[in-house]
Amino acid sequence: SLRGSWRLRNGNDSVVLRGEVPGCVHTALHRRGLIQDPYYRFNDVMYRWISLDNWTYSRTFKTPFDVRKWQKVNLVFEGVDTIAEILINNITLGRTDNMFNRYSFDITHVIKEVNFVEVSFLSAVSYAAEQSRCHKAYNIPPACPPPVQKGECHANFIRKEQCSFSWDWGPSFPTQGIWKDVRIEAYNHYHLIYFSLTSSFVKSAQQWSLEIESIFDVASSKPIAGIVTVHIPKLQTQKTFSVKLQPGEDSVVLLVNINKSSTVEAWWPNGHGKQTGYNMTTTFIMETGHQIEKFSKAYFRTVELVQEPIPGSPGLSFYFRINGRPIFIKGSNWIPADSFQDRVTYNRLWLLLKSAADANMNALRVWGGGVYEQDEFYGICDELGIMIWQDFMFACALYPTDQNYLESVRAEVAYQVRRLKSHPSIILWSGNNENEAAIASNWFSIPYADREVYIKDYVMLYVKTIREIVLTEDKSRPFIASSPTNGLESVEEGWVSQNPYDTHYGDTHFYDYSSDCWNWMVYPKTRFASEYGYQSWPSFSTVEEVSSTEDWSYTSNFSLHRQHHENGNDQMLQQIGHHFKLPQSTDPIKKFKDTIYLTQVMQAQCIKTETEFYRFSQSEITKGEGRTMGALYWQLNDIWQAPSWASLEYGGKWKLLHYFAQNFFAPLLPVAYEDKGVLYIYGVSDLHVDHKLTLTVTVHAWSSLEPVCTLAKDAVTVKAQSAVPIYKDSINDLLERCTNCTRESCVITFRLVGEGGLQSPTNHHFLSSLKDAVGLEKTQFSTFVSQQDDVYIFVLHTTAVAPFVSLDVGSIKGRFSDNGFLMTEKRKVVVFYPWEPTSVEELEKSLTLTSLVDVI
């Protein structure tokens, strides 16, 4: 391994330091105290010079073996970011131009006992600009990001994390560095480069089988014969094969049928069953006397993307069947967890992904403007049952298709598919993010006459290049060319459909910041909602880490600088203004904190309304639309401390939205909506069997902790894996029956309860805007905190009904069992799960309690 400390210097040698590998220049400079935290205040702009310089990594190493004894010696880089020349002992081995590729250089004839290796980088920013200049035939938009993003130009001309040149939720830090493992490999005869396994169920034989693919580099000049034994003890399966490896790169594909007398437990998504995997040993014993033993885990699951006609509706369905069962996809979209990938540790990934699973999510979409995630990411998803919709790394842009570019992409796609296809969590490959829509809706103002050129490039890149490779390398899961797309209809229309947002086909992305988000009628009744969202600010404790006192106002230079989405801060206030009073405090810091709180309340309530709309639309067709089978909101996590669409702040703290997600993604949920003065409640279930339940509808007055009236409806049947209407009542009749209630003075809550402790979260329906609520009083909270084993119990008492009660313990890491709730009873118990050691005293000292009536 060549991990560890390297020498790092800039273009004119004025900066020389030690830099860790894996790592990048920014983190090296920060570790050595030569720059501040790059995320602090305005440093993203102050430190632009780092990305514009050309940096060189170098080190000396002793070869730990006798170099003459080995037939083949390689220098292998798992990831180089991005444009570099690689030299060993002053001999150029080659160049790298793709952050997402693995590079292996043959150093058999140049390695010595002591070696000097050098990786000489060129600024990604200047390289991208130069590539764009050289592409003279026609423009490939967009040239630059919008000014509000303070980013760099021509990200589409370099195979590098696209959002590192800036995005509407992230800073511009075009890094340079050796961002993954680097090592020397020496071998005689043969060496295993890739090993993968994919399962399939053979219906005709009613039997599971495994396809095992091994790709070798054969150093010997003549073929090598041998035997391979595959052993899966728990499934009483053992098979032996004779193989022959040809010189050069050669692959061996073995098909192992699983013993029929063994019961195979399938891998299921979170909430639908276990994530069983089986230990498997594959042993290669070759005539050279050299053997390789490979330990891996075999998972069994099937995936189908079902696009077929729906009775009573034009268009086609768009849903996933896992192991033959239709699954409603619940989750979010994943972006890179940091601008500097070497800071993304296993623990950080575990925390974020576990938070997704804990909020009842079963899927995430790895979005196409970031990176193909590290192996550990997919390993954790396999373990937690989180399905992955995997984009290839192309987003919101058109791309060149010259030979060099396509060659680089080919290598990237083949490598990534080989690396990742063994993971049962990955259920779909998708060619790009929003590029079909970009052409169809003409985002880049391309004259109509030139359209064909770009469509041809589009088909060349995503269909003839990426799709072809995926179909060759991995037959075990579906591929779509873009998101959003009309799926098979887009294919019919030559891969670019007239309207990729058509609700009768495929998936949709939907954003609308001006309409009132409480009005469900503004949302598309789509087959699959793969992106939708609203922004909010991260909590004050998160902002505080990277700001100073003068920054703590909603209109400060810092607050404007941190907002990378045009008019984003105003849009949040506008959305809040539909239903809440804006903060008027004369204390500027209180006003800032109140505003942050309201942005989180608004975001949570908006996405709750929209997600519940998608969930209750899963079983019905209205005017040809419906059968919605997926809700992936934008976005799960944050890349830095800034306003964004995320439900998890940078550092992992749960926003109110994430607590709401825990409820709106619950396996059993009553959902209400109002239409022409009538209240409808649907029973939504992801459970595998029908249940007879009791629905309790309670009407509360804002002015009293005693309910005004309660209606129970027994023996309500909630069907397995569907959404069915279970209650209907005119609001006026309901309020008349519950005397002394008006829309402004009362609120409705409801829940489902069954036998054996089965119950849904309590849901709510507001009858008017909360700014018009009558009878809301300032409440007095008291809190008692105690420790029980490794969790903390918060007992809350209130003197009045309190909407959106938020507990915040500042920078103490952990999460609550519930938060942002409507408190309609005197007492509530909330559990705090710490992520690091803390104490009752620390929690009491850090606790702030806020409800809507505290905002003045």
SENU-508715 format. One record per residue (C-alpha): x, y, z. Coordinates in steps of 0.25 Angstrom, whole numbers, padded with zeros to 4 digits, always signed. Example, Ala and Ser with C-alpha at 12.3 -4.5 7.8 and 13.67 -1.06 7.14 Angstrom:
# SENU-508715
+0049-0018+0031/+0055-0004+0029/
This chain:
# SENU-508715
+0000+0000+0000/+0005+0014-0003/-0005+0020+0006/+0000+0030+0016/+0008+0043+0016/+0013+0049+0003/+0020+0061-0001/+0011+0072-0007/+0015+0085-0014/+0008+0095-0023/+0012+0100-0037/+0023+0109-0033/+0028+0102-0020/+0024+0114-0012/+0015+0104-0003/+0021+0091+0001/+0015+0082+0012/+0012+0067+0016/-0002+0062+0010/-0009+0049+0014/-0013+0039+0003/-0025+0037+0001/-0027+0051+0002/-0028+0065-0006/-0020+0078-0005/-0031+0085+0002/-0031+0076+0014/-0016+0075+0014/-0015+0090+0015/-0025+0090+0026/-0019+0079+0034/-0006+0087+0034/-0012+0099+0039/-0009+0107+0026/-0023+0110+0023/-0036+0111+0032/-0048+0102+0031/-0051+0103+0016/-0066+0103+0020/-0064+0115+0030/-0072+0128+0026/-0067+0132+0012/-0055+0123+0010/-0061+0116-0002/-0058+0128-0010/-0046+0133-0002/-0039+0119-0005/-0042+0119-0020/-0027+0120-0023/-0025+0106-0018/-0033+0100-0029/-0026+0109-0039/-0012+0105-0036/-0006+0092-0041/-0001+0083-0030/+0008+0071-0029/+0008+0059-0020/+0021+0051-0018/+0028+0041-0010/+0039+0031-0009/+0037+0016-0005/+0045+0004-0004/+0040-0009-0011/+0037-0019+0000/+0040-0031-0009/+0051-0035-0019/+0046-0028-0032/+0053-0038-0041/+0045-0050-0036/+0031-0045-0041/+0026-0046-0055/+0017-0034-0054/+0017-0022-0045/+0006-0011-0046/+0004+0002-0039/-0011+0003-0037/-0019+0016-0033/-0034+0013-0029/-0037+0028-0031/-0029+0040-0036/-0036+0054-0036/-0035+0057-0047/-0025+0062-0058/-0011+0056-0055/+0002+0051-0061/+0007+0039-0053/+0023+0037-0053/+0031+0027-0046/+0046+0029-0046/+0044+0040-0055/+0038+0032-0066/+0024+0036-0070/+0014+0024-0068/+0002+0031-0073/-0009+0041-0071/-0022+0041-0064/-0034+0049-0068/-0046+0042-0060/-0048+0043-0045/-0058+0031-0046/-0048+0022-0053/-0038+0012-0047/-0024+0013-0053/-0014+0002-0054/+0000+0004-0059/+0010-0007-0063/+0023-0004-0056/+0030-0017-0057/+0042-0012-0065/+0043+0001-0057/+0042-0002-0043/+0055-0003-0034/+0058-0005-0020/+0056+0010-0016/+0046+0017-0025/+0041+0031-0026/+0027+0033-0030/+0020+0046-0035/+0006+0050-0038/+0006+0063-0045/-0008+0070-0045/-0013+0080-0054/-0024+0090-0049/-0038+0084-0053/-0043+0098-0055/-0033+0101-0066/-0034+0087-0072/-0049+0088-0073/-0048+0102-0079/-0037+0097-0089/-0046+0085-0093/-0058+0095-0096/-0049+0104-0104/-0044+0092-0113/-0058+0088-0116/-0060+0097-0127/-0071+0090-0136/-0083+0095-0127/-0085+0100-0113/-0088+0090-0102/-0097+0097-0091/-0097+0101-0080/-0084+0109-0080/-0085+0113-0066/-0094+0112-0054/-0103+0123-0050/-0095+0135-0042/-0103+0132-0029/-0095+0119-0028/-0081+0125-0029/-0076+0114-0037/-0067+0110-0048/-0070+0108-0062/-0070+0096-0072/-0072+0085-0062/-0078+0076-0073/-0064+0076-0080/-0058+0068-0069/-0061+0054-0063/-0061+0059-0049/-0071+0061-0038/-0080+0071-0045/-0085+0078-0033/-0070+0081-0029/-0071+0093-0038/-0083+0097-0030/-0098+0094-0029/-0111+0101-0024/-0108+0094-0010/-0093+0094-0010/-0080+0101-0011/-0070+0101-0022/-0057+0093-0017/-0051+0086-0030/-0042+0077-0022/-0029+0071-0027/-0023+0059-0020/-0021+0044-0019/-0035+0042-0014/-0035+0026-0012/-0026+0015-0010/-0012+0014-0017/-0004+0001-0017/+0007-0007-0023/+0002-0021-0028/+0012-0032-0032/+0009-0046-0037/+0013-0057-0045/+0004-0065-0054/-0009-0059-0052/-0016-0048-0043/-0031-0046-0040/-0036-0032-0043/-0051-0033-0042/-0060-0042-0035/-0075-0041-0035/-0087-0049-0033/-0102-0047-0037/-0114-0056-0034/-0126-0059-0042/-0138-0068-0040/-0141-0078-0051/-0156-0079-0052/-0156-0092-0061/-0147-0099-0051/-0153-0092-0038/-0138-0090-0034/-0129-0079-0030/-0115-0078-0038/-0103-0070-0036/-0095-0064-0047/-0080-0062-0043/-0071-0054-0052/-0056-0053-0049/-0047-0045-0058/-0032-0048-0058/-0019-0042-0063/-0011-0054-0068/+0003-0051-0068/+0008-0064-0073/+0010-0065-0088/+0002-0078-0089/-0012-0082-0084/-0013-0087-0070/-0023-0098-0066/-0029-0101-0052/-0041-0103-0044/-0050-0094-0037/-0059-0098-0025/-0071-0090-0020/-0076-0094-0006/-0088-0088+0001/-0089-0096+0014/-0103-0091+0019/-0109-0095+0005/-0102-0108+0004/-0097-0104-0009/-0083-0108-0014/-0079-0108-0029/-0066-0110-0036/-0062-0105-0050/-0050-0107-0059/-0045-0094-0065/-0035-0089-0074/-0029-0075-0074/-0024-0069-0087/-0012-0059-0087/-0015-0044-0085/-0029-0040-0078/-0038-0052-0078/-0051-0054-0071/-0058-0067-0065/-0073-0067-0063/-0078-0079-0055/-0093-0082-0053/-0096-0088-0039/-0110-0094-0037/-0114-0094-0022/-0117-0108-0016/-0133-0109-0017/-0134-0116-0004/-0129-0103+0003/-0138-0092+0007/-0133-0079+0001/-0136-0067+0009/-0137-0055-0001/-0132-0041+0002/-0143-0031+0005/-0144-0016+0005/-0145-0009+0019/-0159-0012+0025/-0162-0024+0016/-0154-0035+0022/-0139-0039+0025/-0127-0035+0018/-0121-0049+0018/-0107-0052+0012/-0100-0065+0011/-0085-0067+0013/-0078-0072+0001/-0064-0077-0002/-0059-0078-0016/-0045-0085-0018/-0037-0084-0030/-0026-0095-0031/-0018-0094-0043/-0007-0103-0049/+0004-0093-0045/+0001-0097-0031/-0003-0084-0027/-0017-0082-0021/-0027-0071-0018/-0038-0071-0008/-0049-0061-0009/-0059-0059+0002/-0072-0052-0001/-0086-0051+0002/-0097-0056-0007/-0111-0049-0007/-0123-0054-0014/-0133-0044-0019/-0140-0041-0033/-0144-0028-0038/-0153-0024-0049/-0157-0010-0054/-0172-0012-0058/-0177-0003-0069/-0190-0008-0075/-0204-0003-0078/-0213+0001-0067/-0228-0002-0068/-0236+0011-0069/-0223+0020-0072/-0215+0024-0084/-0200+0021-0082/-0192+0011-0075/-0189+0007-0060/-0176+0010-0054/-0173+0002-0042/-0163-0008-0036/-0165-0022-0033/-0155-0028-0023/-0156-0044-0022/-0169-0043-0029/-0175-0033-0020/-0179-0019-0024/-0172-0009-0014/-0176+0005-0011/-0162+0012-0012/-0161+0022+0000/-0148+0030+0002/-0140+0042-0003/-0128+0046-0012/-0114+0045-0008/-0103+0055-0011/-0088+0055-0007/-0087+0056+0008/-0075+0065+0008/-0068+0074-0003/-0055+0066+0002/-0058+0052+0000/-0046+0048+0009/-0055+0053+0021/-0066+0043+0018/-0063+0032+0028/-0070+0019+0030/-0076+0025+0042/-0082+0037+0035/-0088+0028+0024/-0094+0019+0035/-0100+0030+0043/-0107+0036+0030/-0112+0023+0024/-0117+0018+0038/-0124+0031+0039/-0131+0028+0026/-0135+0014+0030/-0140+0019+0044/-0149+0029+0037/-0156+0017+0030/-0149+0019+0017/-0146+0007+0008/-0139+0014-0004/-0129+0025-0008/-0126+0031-0021/-0111+0033-0023/-0112+0046-0031/-0104+0048-0044/-0096+0060-0041/-0088+0055-0029/-0079+0042-0029/-0081+0027-0030/-0081+0024-0015/-0070+0016-0008/-0072+0001-0006/-0075+0003+0009/-0088+0012+0005/-0094+0000-0003/-0090-0010+0007/-0097-0002+0018/-0109-0001+0009/-0109-0016+0007/-0109-0018+0022/-0120-0008+0024/-0129-0012+0013/-0128+0002+0006/-0130+0000-0009/-0122+0009-0018/-0126+0016-0031/-0112+0018-0037/-0110+0029-0047/-0098+0030-0055/-0090+0043-0053/-0097+0053-0063/-0106+0064-0058/-0113+0076-0063/-0104+0078-0075/-0101+0074-0089/-0088+0066-0091/-0078+0065-0102/-0077+0052-0110/-0063+0052-0117/-0055+0040-0117/-0046+0043-0105/-0058+0046-0096/-0066+0034-0100/-0054+0025-0098/-0052+0031-0084/-0067+0029-0081/-0066+0014-0086/-0055+0011-0076/-0063+0018-0065/-0076+0011-0067/-0070-0003-0069/-0062-0001-0056/-0073+0004-0048/-0083-0007-0052/-0073-0017-0049/-0070-0011-0036/-0084-0010-0032/-0093-0020-0038/-0091-0030-0027/-0099-0021-0017/-0114-0026-0016/-0117-0012-0011/-0115-0006-0025/-0128-0008-0033/-0127+0001-0045/-0116+0008-0054/-0120+0022-0059/-0113+0029-0070/-0113+0043-0065/-0121+0053-0057/-0130+0062-0064/-0123+0063-0078/-0135+0057-0086/-0143+0068-0079/-0132+0078-0082/-0133+0076-0097/-0149+0074-0098/-0151+0086-0090/-0140+0094-0097/-0133+0099-0084/-0121+0104-0091/-0129+0112-0102/-0124+0103-0114/-0129+0108-0127/-0139+0098-0133/-0130+0096-0145/-0119+0091-0137/-0127+0081-0128/-0123+0069-0136/-0109+0070-0133/-0111+0070-0118/-0121+0058-0119/-0111+0051-0127/-0100+0053-0116/-0110+0049-0105/-0113+0036-0112/-0099+0034-0114/-0095+0036-0100/-0106+0029-0092/-0111+0019-0101/-0100+0014-0111/-0089+0016-0100/-0094+0015-0086/-0106+0006-0088/-0099-0004-0097/-0088-0006-0087/-0098-0008-0076/-0106-0018-0084/-0093-0026-0086/-0088-0025-0072/-0100-0027-0064/-0113-0034-0068/-0118-0034-0054/-0125-0021-0053/-0133-0011-0061/-0127+0002-0068/-0133+0015-0072/-0127+0026-0080/-0131+0038-0071/-0139+0043-0059/-0149+0048-0061/-0153+0040-0073/-0165+0034-0079/-0158+0020-0079/-0163+0011-0091/-0170+0023-0097/-0157+0031-0097/-0151+0019-0104/-0162+0019-0114/-0160+0034-0117/-0145+0032-0120/-0140+0033-0106/-0144+0048-0104/-0159+0049-0102/-0167+0062-0104/-0171+0063-0090/-0162+0055-0080/-0171+0060-0069/-0184+0053-0074/-0191+0048-0062/-0196+0035-0070/-0182+0030-0072/-0169+0028-0064/-0164+0037-0053/-0165+0052-0050/-0158+0063-0043/-0166+0074-0038/-0163+0087-0031/-0173+0099-0029/-0169+0110-0019/-0180+0120-0021/-0193+0112-0020/-0198+0108-0006/-0192+0095-0002/-0203+0091+0006/-0212+0090-0006/-0210+0076-0011/-0217+0080-0024/-0204+0086-0029/-0196+0073-0029/-0195+0064-0041/-0203+0051-0039/-0191+0043-0045/-0187+0029-0046/-0174+0031-0039/-0169+0044-0032/-0154+0043-0032/-0150+0057-0028/-0158+0068-0021/-0155+0077-0009/-0155+0091-0002/-0143+0097+0005/-0141+0101+0019/-0129+0106+0028/-0121+0097+0036/-0122+0099+0051/-0115+0110+0058/-0105+0101+0065/-0101+0096+0051/-0100+0110+0045/-0092+0115+0057/-0080+0106+0055/-0077+0113+0042/-0081+0128+0044/-0079+0139+0054/-0088+0148+0061/-0090+0159+0050/-0095+0147+0041/-0107+0144+0050/-0118+0150+0042/-0127+0145+0031/-0122+0157+0022/-0107+0157+0026/-0097+0156+0015/-0094+0142+0020/-0108+0138+0019/-0109+0143+0005/-0095+0136+0002/-0099+0123+0007/-0112+0122-0002/-0108+0117-0015/-0122+0116-0021/-0128+0128-0028/-0137+0136-0018/-0137+0124-0009/-0138+0132+0004/-0150+0140-0001/-0157+0127-0006/-0156+0121+0008/-0162+0134+0014/-0173+0134+0004/-0177+0120+0006/-0177+0122+0021/-0186+0134+0019/-0197+0126+0013/-0200+0120+0027/-0191+0126+0038/-0188+0140+0043/-0174+0144+0040/-0165+0147+0052/-0165+0161+0057/-0156+0161+0069/-0147+0173+0072/-0136+0164+0077/-0128+0161+0064/-0123+0147+0068/-0137+0143+0073/-0143+0147+0060/-0132+0139+0052/-0135+0127+0061/-0150+0128+0060/-0148+0129+0044/-0139+0117+0044/-0150+0109+0052/-0161+0114+0043/-0154+0110+0030/-0152+0096+0036/-0167+0095+0040/-0171+0100+0027/-0162+0090+0019/-0167+0078+0028/-0182+0082+0026/-0180+0084+0011/-0173+0071+0008/-0182+0063+0018/-0194+0069+0010/-0188+0065-0004/-0183+0051+0001/-0196+0047+0007/-0202+0051-0006/-0193+0042-0014/-0196+0031-0004/-0211+0031-0004/-0210+0032-0019/-0204+0018-0020/-0217+0010-0022/-0226+0019-0030/-0227+0025-0044/-0234+0039-0045/-0236+0044-0059/-0225+0035-0064/-0215+0038-0054/-0210+0031-0041/-0204+0018-0037/-0193+0026-0031/-0182+0015-0027/-0171+0024-0022/-0168+0036-0014/-0153+0040-0013/-0152+0055-0008/-0141+0064-0011/-0131+0062-0003/-0126+0054+0009/-0113+0060+0013/-0105+0073+0013/-0091+0075+0007/-0088+0087+0016/-0095+0097+0026/-0105+0104+0018/-0120+0106+0014/-0124+0094+0005/-0135+0084+0002/-0128+0073+0012/-0135+0067+0023/-0122+0063+0030/-0112+0075+0033/-0097+0074+0030/-0093+0066+0042/-0105+0058+0042/-0114+0065+0051/-0129+0063+0048/-0137+0074+0043/-0152+0075+0046/-0154+0069+0032/-0147+0056+0036/-0155+0054+0048/-0168+0056+0040/-0162+0046+0029/-0162+0036+0040/-0177+0038+0041/-0181+0040+0027/-0173+0028+0022/-0179+0019+0034/-0183+0005+0029/-0197+0008+0034/-0203+0022+0033/-0216+0030+0032/-0216+0041+0022/-0226+0052+0021/-0229+0062+0010/-0240+0072+0008/-0248+0073-0005/-0260+0083-0007/-0262+0084+0008/-0262+0069+0010/-0251+0062+0018/-0246+0049+0013/-0237+0039+0021/-0229+0028+0014/-0223+0016+0021/-0209+0014+0015/-0202+0001+0017/-0189-0005+0013/-0192-0017+0022/-0193-0031+0015/-0207-0034+0020/-0220-0028+0022/-0224-0022+0036/-0237-0019+0043/-0234-0006+0051/-0241+0005+0059/-0240+0019+0053/-0241+0029+0064/-0244+0044+0059/-0242+0054+0070/-0246+0069+0069/-0238+0078+0078/-0240+0093+0081/-0227+0101+0081/-0231+0107+0094/-0233+0094+0102/-0225+0081+0105/-0238+0074+0107/-0243+0069+0093/-0256+0075+0088/-0261+0061+0083/-0256+0048+0078/-0262+0039+0068/-0257+0024+0067/-0260+0016+0055/-0258+0001+0057/-0255-0011+0048/-0249-0002+0037/-0241-0011+0027/-0228-0006+0023/-0223-0014+0011/-0209-0020+0010/-0200-0011+0001/-0210-0001-0003/-0217+0012+0000/-0232+0011+0002/-0243+0022+0006/-0247+0018+0020/-0255+0031+0025/-0263+0042+0018/-0270+0054+0025/-0274+0068+0022/-0265+0077+0030/-0277+0086+0033/-0285+0074+0039/-0273+0070+0047/-0272+0083+0053/-0287+0084+0056/-0287+0071+0063/-0275+0076+0071/-0281+0088+0076/-0273+0101+0079/-0264+0098+0067/-0260+0107+0055/-0250+0104+0045/-0241+0115+0052/-0243+0110+0066/-0241+0095+0064/-0232+0084+0058/-0234+0070+0055/-0225+0058+0059/-0227+0043+0055/-0220+0030+0057/-0221+0015+0054/-0220+0004+0065/-0221-0011+0063/-0218-0023+0071/-0205-0027+0077/-0200-0013+0078/-0201-0010+0064/-0203+0005+0062/-0201+0017+0053/-0194+0030+0057/-0205+0041+0060/-0207+0050+0048/-0213+0063+0047/-0221+0072+0038/-0222+0087+0039/-0235+0093+0036/-0229+0107+0034/-0216+0114+0033/-0209+0115+0047/-0208+0130+0045/-0223+0130+0046/-0224+0121+0058/-0233+0125+0069/-0230+0122+0083/-0216+0118+0083/-0209+0122+0096/-0195+0124+0100/-0191+0111+0107/-0182+0108+0119/-0174+0096+0117/-0167+0088+0128/-0157+0077+0124/-0151+0066+0133/-0139+0059+0127/-0134+0045+0132/-0125+0034+0128/-0129+0020+0125/-0118+0011+0120/-0111+0017+0108/-0123+0027+0105/-0129+0039+0111/-0144+0041+0115/-0150+0055+0113/-0164+0056+0120/-0171+0069+0115/-0182+0076+0121/-0190+0087+0115/-0201+0096+0120/-0207+0098+0106/-0209+0092+0092/-0196+0094+0085/-0193+0093+0070/-0180+0089+0064/-0173+0086+0078/-0158+0086+0075/-0147+0080+0084/-0133+0085+0081/-0120+0081+0089/-0111+0089+0081/-0098+0083+0077/-0100+0070+0085/-0100+0059+0075/-0112+0050+0075/-0127+0049+0071/-0140+0049+0078/-0151+0039+0076/-0161+0049+0071/-0160+0064+0069/-0168+0076+0063/-0181+0070+0068/-0194+0075+0071/-0196+0074+0086/-0211+0072+0090/-0209+0065+0103/-0203+0070+0116/-0191+0061+0116/-0182+0054+0105/-0170+0045+0107/-0159+0047+0096/-0146+0038+0096/-0133+0044+0092/-0123+0034+0085/-0109+0040+0087/-0098+0038+0076/-0087+0041+0086/-0086+0041+0101/-0094+0052+0108/-0101+0054+0122/-0114+0059+0128/-0107+0072+0132/-0102+0075+0118/-0115+0072+0112/-0123+0080+0122/-0113+0092+0119/-0114+0091+0104/-0129+0089+0103/-0137+0099+0096/-0152+0097+0094/-0160+0104+0083/-0174+0104+0078/-0181+0112+0069/-0187+0122+0079/-0172+0125+0084/-0170+0132+0070/-0173+0146+0072/
